């Protein structure tokens, strides 16, 4: 991730999650947050997010897909609000997405 930071979570020496952040045009971004599917709901994502947010200014923005209801609930629980819904024409997958922000 050129110009950004990546943090990983490990369990028994295996990487089980990661968060990537960046700074672009005056804004801090969560670019990726991933937790191994069998470990979702165990606090790993929350720990990764908190660690990343500790090194970022405000506001912090991120994109997630509209159909990813679990991620949307997770970010809302962690203080992010939804700013904009799009039809996905500007993302690689061409899937409707949502821009979220933490103030």
Order of alpha helices (4+ residues) and beta strands (2+ residues): beta-beta-beta-alpha-beta-alpha-beta-beta
